[in-house]
Amino acid sequence: MRSAPEHATARAGWAHLALPAGLVLTGAVSVQAGAGIASRLFAQVPPAAVTTLRLWAAALIMLAIGWRSTARAVADLYARRAFRDAAASASFGIALCVMNFAIYQAFERIPLGVAVTIEFLGPLAVAVAGARRLASLAWAALAAVGVLLLMQGSSGHLNLVGVACALVSAAGWAGYILLATATGQRFSGPSGLVIAMCVAAVLVTAPGVVAGAPRMFRPPVLAVGVAIGLLSSVIPYWLEFEALRRVPARVFGVWMSVQPAVAALIGLVMLGQRLSLAEWAGICCVVAASAGAARGALRALRWSACLPG
């Protein structure tokens, strides 16, 4: 039986995990709801234009909220000639750009749940690559089984270009996880994220305007773009960025296995995409993997010196 101090330590550990886990889950629901709205907008403007609206809306909102800390961070980078810190934030922005641009191209060609499932291979790779315990590999393997079940249960022929775009987004998502951690260690507050979002918005502007002008500048489209920016970028990235400050990247990567399940449910509710038995089985697998990873995360936190061991 555990002693009273051991029980207190366990309770403190789970309390420490509750906040980042809640941040990740809330971010998952927000980003997939935004994806559902974006998929509907593709009937009016192409995915590249929607990506541009999303990233610029997010960048401007974040700048409006955190412009003072961001200005100080940029001035400090210049004063210290901190080129490595600047490169980390810029690389983070490139990963954001690749991830967002590619996944919207995939959404246009393959179902939402399938696209996010393939995209999840990125964080899954981060989880497997960083695993140091057999249990961590087992939970990652269970999440991988869920991915396979979701893909097997998808009806119809998958567009190969859509699959390729989802794989590119997976690579961007893996980079996002690793570079967000590096950026968070170099910048205080949200300034690193704001700089990265501005970089991503600038990079995607040219292809977005070429593809979507002038339709993308109509007031109703701009309003929807702002909503997508809030739901798909501002809210989830801010929450995930804060979660990555509190848990190791590999734990975060496994927790993100809820994304395919949330995407499949959003696709059902918002887009009428029905789920097969295999897809429901896949959802159960990724949810179970997330729960198991959360249970084992206390040891990971102790190993990474986040908690006293």
KEPAGU-522955 format. One record per residue (C-alpha): y negated, x, z; residue in three letters; residue number from 1. Coordinates in pm, 1 decimal, padded with zeros to 6 digits, always signed. Each point is the difference from the previous one (the first is absolute). Example, Ala and Ser with C-alpha at 12.3 -4.5 7.8 and 13.67 -1.06 7.14 Angstrom:
<recs>
<rec yy="+00450.0" xx="+01230.0" zz="+00780.0" res="ALA" n="1"/>
<rec yy="-00344.0" xx="+00137.0" zz="-00066.0" res="SER" n="2"/>
</recs>
This chain:
<recs>
<rec yy="+00000.0" xx="+00000.0" zz="+00000.0" res="MET" n="1"/>
<rec yy="-00354.2" xx="+00110.6" zz="-00064.4" res="ARG" n="2"/>
<rec yy="-00227.3" xx="+00095.3" zz="+00282.5" res="SER" n="3"/>
<rec yy="-00336.9" xx="-00167.0" zz="+00051.4" res="ALA" n="4"/>
<rec yy="-00189.9" xx="+00293.8" zz="-00156.3" res="PRO" n="5"/>
<rec yy="+00230.3" xx="-00012.5" zz="-00304.4" res="GLU" n="6"/>
<rec yy="-00062.3" xx="-00373.4" zz="-00044.0" res="HIS" n="7"/>
<rec yy="-00373.3" xx="+00059.8" zz="+00031.6" res="ALA" n="8"/>
<rec yy="+00016.3" xx="+00275.7" zz="-00260.0" res="THR" n="9"/>
<rec yy="+00197.9" xx="-00224.1" zz="-00236.8" res="ALA" n="10"/>
<rec yy="-00249.1" xx="-00284.7" zz="+00042.1" res="ARG" n="11"/>
<rec yy="-00289.0" xx="+00236.3" zz="-00060.4" res="ALA" n="12"/>
<rec yy="+00172.3" xx="+00130.1" zz="-00310.5" res="GLY" n="13"/>
<rec yy="+00057.1" xx="-00346.5" zz="-00147.4" res="TRP" n="14"/>
<rec yy="-00357.7" xx="-00095.7" zz="+00083.5" res="ALA" n="15"/>
<rec yy="-00113.2" xx="+00313.2" zz="-00183.7" res="HIS" n="16"/>
<rec yy="+00206.8" xx="-00106.9" zz="-00302.9" res="LEU" n="17"/>
<rec yy="-00108.7" xx="-00364.6" zz="+00002.4" res="ALA" n="18"/>
<rec yy="-00351.8" xx="+00067.1" zz="-00126.5" res="LEU" n="19"/>
<rec yy="+00086.6" xx="+00212.4" zz="-00306.8" res="PRO" n="20"/>
<rec yy="+00292.3" xx="-00231.5" zz="-00085.6" res="ALA" n="21"/>
<rec yy="-00234.0" xx="-00299.9" zz="+00011.3" res="GLY" n="22"/>
<rec yy="-00254.1" xx="+00183.8" zz="-00215.1" res="LEU" n="23"/>
<rec yy="+00265.1" xx="+00074.7" zz="-00264.9" res="VAL" n="24"/>
<rec yy="+00131.9" xx="-00358.3" zz="-00009.1" res="LEU" n="25"/>
<rec yy="-00347.7" xx="-00153.6" zz="-00022.0" res="THR" n="26"/>
<rec yy="-00090.4" xx="+00242.0" zz="-00276.6" res="GLY" n="27"/>
<rec yy="+00317.1" xx="-00090.9" zz="-00191.5" res="ALA" n="28"/>
<rec yy="-00078.8" xx="-00372.1" zz="+00006.7" res="VAL" n="29"/>
<rec yy="-00360.2" xx="+00062.8" zz="-00104.3" res="SER" n="30"/>
<rec yy="+00078.9" xx="+00233.4" zz="-00291.1" res="VAL" n="31"/>
<rec yy="+00271.0" xx="-00225.0" zz="-00143.2" res="GLN" n="32"/>
<rec yy="-00220.5" xx="-00309.0" zz="+00026.4" res="ALA" n="33"/>
<rec yy="-00262.1" xx="+00192.5" zz="-00194.4" res="GLY" n="34"/>
<rec yy="+00266.3" xx="+00094.3" zz="-00255.3" res="ALA" n="35"/>
<rec yy="+00085.4" xx="-00366.1" zz="-00049.1" res="GLY" n="36"/>
<rec yy="-00365.2" xx="-00085.7" zz="-00066.4" res="ILE" n="37"/>
<rec yy="-00031.1" xx="+00296.2" zz="-00237.1" res="ALA" n="38"/>
<rec yy="+00306.0" xx="-00113.4" zz="-00196.8" res="SER" n="39"/>
<rec yy="-00167.0" xx="-00334.3" zz="-00059.3" res="ARG" n="40"/>
<rec yy="-00319.6" xx="+00171.0" zz="-00115.1" res="LEU" n="41"/>
<rec yy="+00187.5" xx="+00185.8" zz="-00277.7" res="PHE" n="42"/>
<rec yy="-00025.0" xx="-00317.1" zz="-00208.5" res="ALA" n="43"/>
<rec yy="-00377.1" xx="+00058.9" zz="-00024.1" res="GLN" n="44"/>
<rec yy="-00040.8" xx="+00379.3" zz="+00004.1" res="VAL" n="45"/>
<rec yy="+00249.2" xx="+00287.0" zz="-00053.5" res="PRO" n="46"/>
<rec yy="+00154.9" xx="+00193.3" zz="+00291.3" res="PRO" n="47"/>
<rec yy="-00219.1" xx="+00308.7" zz="-00053.0" res="ALA" n="48"/>
<rec yy="-00313.5" xx="-00210.3" zz="+00047.0" res="ALA" n="49"/>
<rec yy="+00142.9" xx="-00169.4" zz="+00309.7" res="VAL" n="50"/>
<rec yy="+00079.8" xx="+00344.3" zz="+00143.1" res="THR" n="51"/>
<rec yy="-00358.8" xx="+00108.4" zz="-00060.8" res="THR" n="52"/>
<rec yy="-00139.5" xx="-00311.2" zz="+00169.4" res="LEU" n="53"/>
<rec yy="+00233.9" xx="+00046.7" zz="+00295.2" res="ARG" n="54"/>
<rec yy="-00080.6" xx="+00366.3" zz="+00060.2" res="LEU" n="55"/>
<rec yy="-00377.2" xx="-00033.4" zz="-00049.3" res="TRP" n="56"/>
<rec yy="-00012.4" xx="-00304.8" zz="+00227.8" res="ALA" n="57"/>
<rec yy="+00194.6" xx="+00190.6" zz="+00264.1" res="ALA" n="58"/>
<rec yy="-00210.8" xx="+00314.9" zz="-00038.2" res="ALA" n="59"/>
<rec yy="-00330.6" xx="-00187.3" zz="+00028.5" res="LEU" n="60"/>
<rec yy="+00114.8" xx="-00204.2" zz="+00299.4" res="ILE" n="61"/>
<rec yy="+00122.5" xx="+00312.0" zz="+00178.7" res="MET" n="62"/>
<rec yy="-00321.8" xx="+00183.9" zz="-00080.1" res="LEU" n="63"/>
<rec yy="-00204.9" xx="-00290.0" zz="+00136.0" res="ALA" n="64"/>
<rec yy="+00196.3" xx="+00013.3" zz="+00324.6" res="ILE" n="65"/>
<rec yy="+00034.4" xx="+00373.0" zz="+00048.8" res="GLY" n="66"/>
<rec yy="-00277.3" xx="+00159.2" zz="-00205.9" res="TRP" n="67"/>
<rec yy="-00150.4" xx="+00189.8" zz="+00292.6" res="ARG" n="68"/>
<rec yy="+00322.8" xx="+00171.7" zz="+00105.1" res="SER" n="69"/>
<rec yy="+00085.3" xx="+00062.8" zz="-00364.0" res="THR" n="70"/>
<rec yy="-00340.6" xx="+00155.3" zz="-00069.7" res="ALA" n="71"/>
<rec yy="+00039.5" xx="+00225.4" zz="+00303.3" res="ARG" n="72"/>
<rec yy="+00348.3" xx="+00099.3" zz="-00112.4" res="ALA" n="73"/>
<rec yy="-00120.9" xx="+00089.4" zz="-00351.3" res="VAL" n="74"/>
<rec yy="-00294.1" xx="+00198.5" zz="+00142.0" res="ALA" n="75"/>
<rec yy="+00236.0" xx="+00180.4" zz="+00235.7" res="ASP" n="76"/>
<rec yy="+00235.3" xx="+00086.5" zz="-00286.7" res="LEU" n="77"/>
<rec yy="-00290.7" xx="+00148.8" zz="-00192.8" res="TYR" n="78"/>
<rec yy="-00133.9" xx="+00190.8" zz="+00299.4" res="ALA" n="79"/>
<rec yy="+00337.5" xx="+00149.7" zz="+00091.5" res="ARG" n="80"/>
<rec yy="+00103.5" xx="+00056.9" zz="-00361.8" res="ARG" n="81"/>
<rec yy="+00320.9" xx="-00175.1" zz="+00104.0" res="ALA" n="82"/>
<rec yy="+00154.6" xx="-00008.5" zz="-00345.1" res="PHE" n="83"/>
<rec yy="+00352.8" xx="-00058.8" zz="+00131.0" res="ARG" n="84"/>
<rec yy="-00111.2" xx="-00307.5" zz="+00193.0" res="ASP" n="85"/>
<rec yy="-00184.3" xx="-00130.4" zz="-00305.2" res="ALA" n="86"/>
<rec yy="+00305.1" xx="+00066.7" zz="-00217.6" res="ALA" n="87"/>
<rec yy="+00223.2" xx="-00190.4" zz="+00243.5" res="ALA" n="88"/>
<rec yy="-00223.3" xx="-00306.8" zz="-00014.2" res="SER" n="89"/>
<rec yy="-00033.8" xx="+00022.0" zz="-00380.2" res="ALA" n="90"/>
<rec yy="+00377.4" xx="+00031.5" zz="-00037.0" res="SER" n="91"/>
<rec yy="+00037.9" xx="-00304.4" zz="+00222.2" res="PHE" n="92"/>
<rec yy="-00233.9" xx="-00185.4" zz="-00236.6" res="GLY" n="93"/>
<rec yy="+00205.1" xx="+00105.9" zz="-00303.3" res="ILE" n="94"/>
<rec yy="+00316.0" xx="-00131.4" zz="+00167.2" res="ALA" n="95"/>
<rec yy="-00176.3" xx="-00330.9" zz="+00071.0" res="LEU" n="96"/>
<rec yy="-00110.9" xx="-00024.7" zz="-00362.2" res="CYS" n="97"/>
<rec yy="+00347.1" xx="+00070.4" zz="-00140.7" res="VAL" n="98"/>
<rec yy="+00171.1" xx="-00236.6" zz="+00241.7" res="MET" n="99"/>
<rec yy="-00235.8" xx="-00291.8" zz="-00065.1" res="ASN" n="100"/>
<rec yy="-00032.5" xx="+00041.1" zz="-00375.3" res="PHE" n="101"/>
<rec yy="+00373.4" xx="+00037.1" zz="-00059.8" res="ALA" n="102"/>
<rec yy="+00114.6" xx="-00285.8" zz="+00222.3" res="ILE" n="103"/>
<rec yy="-00234.6" xx="-00248.6" zz="-00166.5" res="TYR" n="104"/>
<rec yy="+00140.4" xx="+00105.4" zz="-00335.7" res="GLN" n="105"/>
<rec yy="+00344.2" xx="-00071.6" zz="+00144.7" res="ALA" n="106"/>
<rec yy="-00104.3" xx="-00340.0" zz="+00140.7" res="PHE" n="107"/>
<rec yy="-00093.2" xx="-00110.5" zz="-00350.4" res="GLU" n="108"/>
<rec yy="+00349.2" xx="+00079.3" zz="-00132.6" res="ARG" n="109"/>
<rec yy="+00254.0" xx="-00057.4" zz="+00278.1" res="ILE" n="110"/>
<rec yy="+00021.6" xx="-00236.7" zz="+00300.9" res="PRO" n="111"/>
<rec yy="-00207.5" xx="+00080.8" zz="+00307.8" res="LEU" n="112"/>
<rec yy="+00296.2" xx="+00047.4" zz="+00232.3" res="GLY" n="113"/>
<rec yy="+00185.2" xx="+00224.1" zz="-00244.8" res="VAL" n="114"/>
<rec yy="-00308.6" xx="+00214.5" zz="-00065.1" res="ALA" n="115"/>
<rec yy="-00067.3" xx="+00055.2" zz="+00368.1" res="VAL" n="116"/>
<rec yy="+00368.5" xx="+00067.9" zz="+00060.5" res="THR" n="117"/>
<rec yy="-00002.0" xx="+00280.9" zz="-00257.4" res="ILE" n="118"/>
<rec yy="-00333.2" xx="+00123.3" zz="+00133.8" res="GLU" n="119"/>
<rec yy="+00157.0" xx="+00021.6" zz="+00344.4" res="PHE" n="120"/>
<rec yy="+00211.1" xx="+00293.3" zz="-00119.1" res="LEU" n="121"/>
<rec yy="-00308.8" xx="+00212.9" zz="+00073.5" res="GLY" n="122"/>
<rec yy="-00024.0" xx="-00061.1" zz="+00376.4" res="PRO" n="123"/>
<rec yy="+00380.4" xx="-00007.9" zz="+00018.6" res="LEU" n="124"/>
<rec yy="+00006.7" xx="+00352.0" zz="-00143.5" res="ALA" n="125"/>
<rec yy="-00253.2" xx="+00108.9" zz="+00263.6" res="VAL" n="126"/>
<rec yy="+00218.9" xx="-00149.9" zz="+00272.5" res="ALA" n="127"/>
<rec yy="+00318.4" xx="+00169.0" zz="-00126.0" res="VAL" n="128"/>
<rec yy="-00165.8" xx="+00337.2" zz="-00066.8" res="ALA" n="129"/>
<rec yy="-00146.9" xx="+00015.7" zz="+00349.9" res="GLY" n="130"/>
<rec yy="+00302.3" xx="-00133.9" zz="+00188.6" res="ALA" n="131"/>
<rec yy="+00145.9" xx="+00225.7" zz="+00269.5" res="ARG" n="132"/>
<rec yy="+00250.0" xx="-00236.9" zz="+00158.8" res="ARG" n="133"/>
<rec yy="+00307.6" xx="-00168.5" zz="-00143.5" res="LEU" n="134"/>
<rec yy="-00126.4" xx="-00338.5" zz="+00120.4" res="ALA" n="135"/>
<rec yy="-00319.4" xx="+00041.9" zz="-00203.4" res="SER" n="136"/>
<rec yy="+00205.5" xx="+00066.5" zz="-00312.9" res="LEU" n="137"/>
<rec yy="+00214.3" xx="-00304.9" zz="+00075.3" res="ALA" n="138"/>
<rec yy="-00301.9" xx="-00230.9" zz="+00023.3" res="TRP" n="139"/>
<rec yy="-00142.2" xx="+00145.9" zz="-00319.5" res="ALA" n="140"/>
<rec yy="+00337.0" xx="-00053.5" zz="-00170.1" res="ALA" n="141"/>
<rec yy="+00005.3" xx="-00363.1" zz="+00112.4" res="LEU" n="142"/>
<rec yy="-00347.9" xx="-00046.2" zz="-00145.2" res="ALA" n="143"/>
<rec yy="+00125.8" xx="+00154.2" zz="-00324.7" res="ALA" n="144"/>
<rec yy="+00285.6" xx="-00252.8" zz="-00007.9" res="VAL" n="145"/>
<rec yy="-00259.9" xx="-00273.1" zz="+00033.5" res="GLY" n="146"/>
<rec yy="-00190.8" xx="+00143.5" zz="-00294.5" res="VAL" n="147"/>
<rec yy="+00315.1" xx="-00002.7" zz="-00213.4" res="LEU" n="148"/>
<rec yy="+00084.8" xx="-00357.5" zz="+00098.7" res="LEU" n="149"/>
<rec yy="-00349.0" xx="-00117.8" zz="-00087.3" res="LEU" n="150"/>
<rec yy="+00024.1" xx="+00163.9" zz="-00340.8" res="MET" n="151"/>
<rec yy="+00350.0" xx="-00135.0" zz="-00065.5" res="GLN" n="152"/>
<rec yy="-00109.2" xx="-00348.3" zz="+00096.7" res="GLY" n="153"/>
<rec yy="-00294.2" xx="-00003.7" zz="-00240.4" res="SER" n="154"/>
<rec yy="+00064.6" xx="-00234.6" zz="-00290.3" res="SER" n="155"/>
<rec yy="-00092.4" xx="+00086.7" zz="-00358.4" res="GLY" n="156"/>
<rec yy="-00047.0" xx="+00330.0" zz="-00180.0" res="HIS" n="157"/>
<rec yy="-00235.1" xx="+00243.8" zz="+00167.9" res="LEU" n="158"/>
<rec yy="-00276.4" xx="+00142.0" zz="-00216.1" res="ASN" n="159"/>
<rec yy="+00054.3" xx="+00377.8" zz="-00014.5" res="LEU" n="160"/>
<rec yy="-00373.0" xx="+00074.0" zz="-00014.9" res="VAL" n="161"/>
<rec yy="-00049.0" xx="-00211.6" zz="+00310.8" res="GLY" n="162"/>
<rec yy="+00278.7" xx="+00185.8" zz="+00179.4" res="VAL" n="163"/>
<rec yy="-00151.5" xx="+00335.2" zz="-00102.9" res="ALA" n="164"/>
<rec yy="-00341.8" xx="-00106.9" zz="+00128.9" res="CYS" n="165"/>
<rec yy="+00154.8" xx="-00105.2" zz="+00330.8" res="ALA" n="166"/>
<rec yy="+00167.8" xx="+00342.1" zz="+00027.5" res="LEU" n="167"/>
<rec yy="-00333.6" xx="+00173.2" zz="-00063.4" res="VAL" n="168"/>
<rec yy="-00151.3" xx="-00216.5" zz="+00270.9" res="SER" n="169"/>
<rec yy="+00286.7" xx="+00102.9" zz="+00230.1" res="ALA" n="170"/>
<rec yy="-00098.7" xx="+00364.0" zz="-00048.3" res="ALA" n="171"/>
<rec yy="-00362.1" xx="-00091.9" zz="+00074.5" res="GLY" n="172"/>
<rec yy="+00106.3" xx="-00188.0" zz="+00313.4" res="TRP" n="173"/>
<rec yy="+00194.1" xx="+00301.5" zz="+00127.8" res="ALA" n="174"/>
<rec yy="-00305.8" xx="+00215.9" zz="-00060.2" res="GLY" n="175"/>
<rec yy="-00216.5" xx="-00260.0" zz="+00171.0" res="TYR" n="176"/>
<rec yy="+00209.3" xx="+00019.1" zz="+00318.6" res="ILE" n="177"/>
<rec yy="-00003.4" xx="+00379.2" zz="+00017.1" res="LEU" n="178"/>
<rec yy="-00362.2" xx="+00045.4" zz="-00106.3" res="LEU" n="179"/>
<rec yy="-00124.4" xx="-00274.8" zz="+00232.2" res="ALA" n="180"/>
<rec yy="+00151.9" xx="+00192.9" zz="+00287.6" res="THR" n="181"/>
<rec yy="-00162.7" xx="+00323.4" zz="-00115.4" res="ALA" n="182"/>
<rec yy="-00335.4" xx="-00172.1" zz="-00051.4" res="THR" n="183"/>
<rec yy="+00013.8" xx="-00173.0" zz="+00337.7" res="GLY" n="184"/>
<rec yy="+00046.5" xx="+00335.8" zz="+00168.4" res="GLN" n="185"/>
<rec yy="-00307.9" xx="+00145.2" zz="-00171.1" res="ARG" n="186"/>
<rec yy="-00248.5" xx="-00287.0" zz="+00034.2" res="PHE" n="187"/>
<rec yy="-00105.7" xx="-00203.2" zz="+00299.5" res="SER" n="188"/>
<rec yy="-00006.8" xx="-00376.7" zz="-00030.1" res="GLY" n="189"/>
<rec yy="+00036.1" xx="-00165.3" zz="-00341.2" res="PRO" n="190"/>
<rec yy="-00219.6" xx="+00245.3" zz="-00192.4" res="SER" n="191"/>
<rec yy="+00292.2" xx="+00171.8" zz="-00172.4" res="GLY" n="192"/>
<rec yy="+00135.9" xx="-00333.4" zz="-00119.8" res="LEU" n="193"/>
<rec yy="-00343.4" xx="-00110.7" zz="-00124.9" res="VAL" n="194"/>
<rec yy="-00044.4" xx="+00321.6" zz="-00199.2" res="ILE" n="195"/>
<rec yy="+00347.8" xx="-00035.9" zz="-00148.4" res="ALA" n="196"/>
<rec yy="-00063.4" xx="-00362.6" zz="-00096.9" res="MET" n="197"/>
<rec yy="-00322.1" xx="+00097.1" zz="-00179.5" res="CYS" n="198"/>
<rec yy="+00187.5" xx="+00271.6" zz="-00190.3" res="VAL" n="199"/>
<rec yy="+00267.6" xx="-00250.9" zz="-00104.2" res="ALA" n="200"/>
<rec yy="-00260.7" xx="-00253.7" zz="-00112.5" res="ALA" n="201"/>
<rec yy="-00181.7" xx="+00256.1" zz="-00215.3" res="VAL" n="202"/>
<rec yy="+00323.4" xx="+00116.4" zz="-00163.4" res="LEU" n="203"/>
<rec yy="+00110.8" xx="-00349.3" zz="-00101.3" res="VAL" n="204"/>
<rec yy="-00340.5" xx="-00120.8" zz="-00125.5" res="THR" n="205"/>
<rec yy="+00020.0" xx="+00115.7" zz="-00362.1" res="ALA" n="206"/>
<rec yy="+00339.9" xx="-00152.1" zz="-00087.9" res="PRO" n="207"/>
<rec yy="-00083.4" xx="-00316.4" zz="+00191.1" res="GLY" n="208"/>
<rec yy="-00333.2" xx="-00061.2" zz="-00174.6" res="VAL" n="209"/>
<rec yy="+00144.7" xx="+00080.2" zz="-00342.7" res="VAL" n="210"/>
<rec yy="+00283.5" xx="-00246.2" zz="+00054.5" res="ALA" n="211"/>
<rec yy="-00186.6" xx="-00283.0" zz="+00173.3" res="GLY" n="212"/>
<rec yy="-00370.5" xx="-00005.0" zz="-00091.7" res="ALA" n="213"/>
<rec yy="-00185.1" xx="-00232.3" zz="-00020.0" res="PRO" n="214"/>
<rec yy="+00237.3" xx="-00261.6" zz="+00146.9" res="ARG" n="215"/>
<rec yy="+00051.3" xx="+00195.4" zz="+00320.6" res="MET" n="216"/>
<rec yy="-00371.2" xx="-00031.7" zz="+00085.5" res="PHE" n="217"/>
<rec yy="-00005.7" xx="-00381.1" zz="+00008.8" res="ARG" n="218"/>
<rec yy="-00098.8" xx="-00121.7" zz="+00349.7" res="PRO" n="219"/>
<rec yy="+00326.2" xx="-00191.5" zz="+00070.5" res="PRO" n="220"/>
<rec yy="+00207.0" xx="+00302.8" zz="-00100.8" res="VAL" n="221"/>
<rec yy="-00216.2" xx="+00231.9" zz="+00208.9" res="LEU" n="222"/>
<rec yy="+00043.2" xx="-00229.4" zz="+00302.5" res="ALA" n="223"/>
<rec yy="+00377.0" xx="+00004.3" zz="-00035.7" res="VAL" n="224"/>
<rec yy="-00015.5" xx="+00377.2" zz="-00043.2" res="GLY" n="225"/>
<rec yy="-00182.8" xx="+00032.1" zz="+00331.7" res="VAL" n="226"/>
<rec yy="+00265.8" xx="-00213.2" zz="+00169.9" res="ALA" n="227"/>
<rec yy="+00274.2" xx="+00217.0" zz="-00148.4" res="ILE" n="228"/>
<rec yy="-00182.8" xx="+00312.7" zz="+00113.8" res="GLY" n="229"/>
<rec yy="-00016.1" xx="-00131.0" zz="+00355.7" res="LEU" n="230"/>
<rec yy="+00360.2" xx="-00116.7" zz="+00016.8" res="LEU" n="231"/>
<rec yy="+00167.3" xx="+00275.5" zz="-00200.0" res="SER" n="232"/>
<rec yy="-00208.9" xx="+00304.6" zz="+00092.0" res="SER" n="233"/>
<rec yy="-00254.9" xx="-00028.8" zz="+00281.9" res="VAL" n="234"/>
<rec yy="+00215.6" xx="-00178.8" zz="+00256.2" res="ILE" n="235"/>
<rec yy="+00342.5" xx="+00159.6" zz="-00063.9" res="PRO" n="236"/>
<rec yy="-00119.8" xx="+00355.4" zz="-00065.8" res="TYR" n="237"/>
<rec yy="-00215.3" xx="+00000.4" zz="+00308.6" res="TRP" n="238"/>
<rec yy="+00289.6" xx="-00132.6" zz="+00209.9" res="LEU" n="239"/>
<rec yy="+00251.5" xx="+00241.1" zz="-00151.9" res="GLU" n="240"/>
<rec yy="-00242.6" xx="+00290.0" zz="+00035.2" res="PHE" n="241"/>
<rec yy="-00029.2" xx="-00074.1" zz="+00371.2" res="GLU" n="242"/>
<rec yy="+00377.2" xx="-00041.6" zz="+00032.8" res="ALA" n="243"/>
<rec yy="+00054.9" xx="+00342.5" zz="-00156.9" res="LEU" n="244"/>
<rec yy="-00214.8" xx="+00149.2" zz="+00274.2" res="ARG" n="245"/>
<rec yy="+00250.1" xx="-00128.9" zz="+00257.4" res="ARG" n="246"/>
<rec yy="+00346.3" xx="+00058.7" zz="-00150.0" res="VAL" n="247"/>
<rec yy="+00163.3" xx="+00272.1" zz="-00214.4" res="PRO" n="248"/>
<rec yy="-00006.0" xx="-00048.2" zz="-00377.2" res="ALA" n="249"/>
<rec yy="+00379.5" xx="-00046.3" zz="-00019.6" res="ARG" n="250"/>
<rec yy="-00006.3" xx="-00281.3" zz="+00260.5" res="VAL" n="251"/>
<rec yy="-00284.2" xx="-00166.2" zz="-00187.5" res="PHE" n="252"/>
<rec yy="+00195.3" xx="+00038.1" zz="-00324.9" res="GLY" n="253"/>
<rec yy="+00304.5" xx="-00183.1" zz="+00135.2" res="VAL" n="254"/>
<rec yy="-00211.3" xx="-00273.8" zz="+00159.9" res="TRP" n="255"/>
<rec yy="-00152.9" xx="-00063.6" zz="-00340.4" res="MET" n="256"/>
<rec yy="+00340.4" xx="-00130.7" zz="-00109.3" res="SER" n="257"/>
<rec yy="-00130.9" xx="-00344.7" zz="+00091.9" res="VAL" n="258"/>
<rec yy="-00210.6" xx="+00010.9" zz="-00317.2" res="GLN" n="259"/>
<rec yy="+00272.1" xx="-00119.7" zz="-00244.2" res="PRO" n="260"/>
<rec yy="+00089.4" xx="-00286.4" zz="+00233.6" res="ALA" n="261"/>
<rec yy="-00362.3" xx="-00105.6" zz="+00041.5" res="VAL" n="262"/>
<rec yy="-00059.1" xx="+00030.6" zz="-00376.3" res="ALA" n="263"/>
<rec yy="+00302.5" xx="-00217.1" zz="-00077.2" res="ALA" n="264"/>
<rec yy="-00119.9" xx="-00268.8" zz="+00242.2" res="LEU" n="265"/>
<rec yy="-00354.9" xx="+00012.9" zz="-00136.7" res="ILE" n="266"/>
<rec yy="+00141.1" xx="-00027.7" zz="-00351.9" res="GLY" n="267"/>
<rec yy="+00190.9" xx="-00311.2" zz="+00106.3" res="LEU" n="268"/>
<rec yy="-00293.2" xx="-00166.0" zz="+00175.8" res="VAL" n="269"/>
<rec yy="-00285.9" xx="+00094.7" zz="-00233.9" res="MET" n="270"/>
<rec yy="+00168.4" xx="+00050.8" zz="-00336.7" res="LEU" n="271"/>
<rec yy="+00306.3" xx="-00224.7" zz="+00023.4" res="GLY" n="272"/>
<rec yy="+00243.7" xx="+00289.2" zz="-00045.8" res="GLN" n="273"/>
<rec yy="+00331.1" xx="-00125.5" zz="+00138.4" res="ARG" n="274"/>
<rec yy="+00232.6" xx="+00234.2" zz="+00185.2" res="LEU" n="275"/>
<rec yy="+00373.4" xx="+00039.6" zz="-00059.4" res="SER" n="276"/>
<rec yy="+00258.5" xx="+00054.5" zz="+00272.4" res="LEU" n="277"/>
<rec yy="+00008.0" xx="+00370.0" zz="-00084.7" res="ALA" n="278"/>
<rec yy="-00376.9" xx="+00021.1" zz="+00042.0" res="GLU" n="279"/>
<rec yy="+00017.8" xx="-00173.6" zz="+00338.3" res="TRP" n="280"/>
<rec yy="+00271.0" xx="+00247.2" zz="+00100.8" res="ALA" n="281"/>
<rec yy="-00229.6" xx="+00281.4" zz="-00107.9" res="GLY" n="282"/>
<rec yy="-00279.3" xx="-00143.3" zz="+00212.6" res="ILE" n="283"/>
<rec yy="+00231.5" xx="-00009.9" zz="+00303.2" res="CYS" n="284"/>
<rec yy="+00094.0" xx="+00364.3" zz="-00059.0" res="CYS" n="285"/>
<rec yy="-00356.9" xx="+00128.7" zz="-00017.2" res="VAL" n="286"/>
<rec yy="-00108.2" xx="-00206.3" zz="+00300.9" res="VAL" n="287"/>
<rec yy="+00298.6" xx="+00129.8" zz="+00200.0" res="ALA" n="288"/>
<rec yy="-00083.5" xx="+00354.9" zz="-00107.5" res="ALA" n="289"/>
<rec yy="-00357.1" xx="-00044.2" zz="+00118.5" res="SER" n="290"/>
<rec yy="+00115.9" xx="-00134.7" zz="+00336.8" res="ALA" n="291"/>
<rec yy="+00242.0" xx="+00287.4" zz="+00041.1" res="GLY" n="292"/>
<rec yy="-00261.1" xx="+00254.5" zz="-00093.6" res="ALA" n="293"/>
<rec yy="-00238.5" xx="-00147.3" zz="+00256.8" res="ALA" n="294"/>
<rec yy="+00271.6" xx="+00027.6" zz="+00265.2" res="ARG" n="295"/>
<rec yy="+00056.7" xx="+00366.5" zz="-00079.7" res="GLY" n="296"/>
<rec yy="-00366.6" xx="+00086.0" zz="-00043.2" res="ALA" n="297"/>
<rec yy="-00051.4" xx="+00076.0" zz="+00370.1" res="LEU" n="298"/>
<rec yy="+00211.4" xx="+00314.0" zz="-00031.7" res="ARG" n="299"/>
<rec yy="-00188.1" xx="+00095.8" zz="-00315.5" res="ALA" n="300"/>
<rec yy="-00328.6" xx="-00041.1" zz="+00182.9" res="LEU" n="301"/>
<rec yy="+00118.4" xx="+00223.8" zz="+00283.2" res="ARG" n="302"/>
<rec yy="+00116.3" xx="+00260.1" zz="-00251.5" res="TRP" n="303"/>
<rec yy="-00340.2" xx="+00001.0" zz="-00167.9" res="SER" n="304"/>
<rec yy="-00176.5" xx="+00035.7" zz="+00337.2" res="ALA" n="305"/>
<rec yy="-00160.9" xx="-00342.1" zz="-00024.5" res="CYS" n="306"/>
<rec yy="+00152.8" xx="-00090.8" zz="+00335.0" res="LEU" n="307"/>
<rec yy="+00095.7" xx="+00216.0" zz="+00298.5" res="PRO" n="308"/>
<rec yy="+00375.1" xx="+00067.4" zz="-00005.9" res="GLY" n="309"/>
</recs>
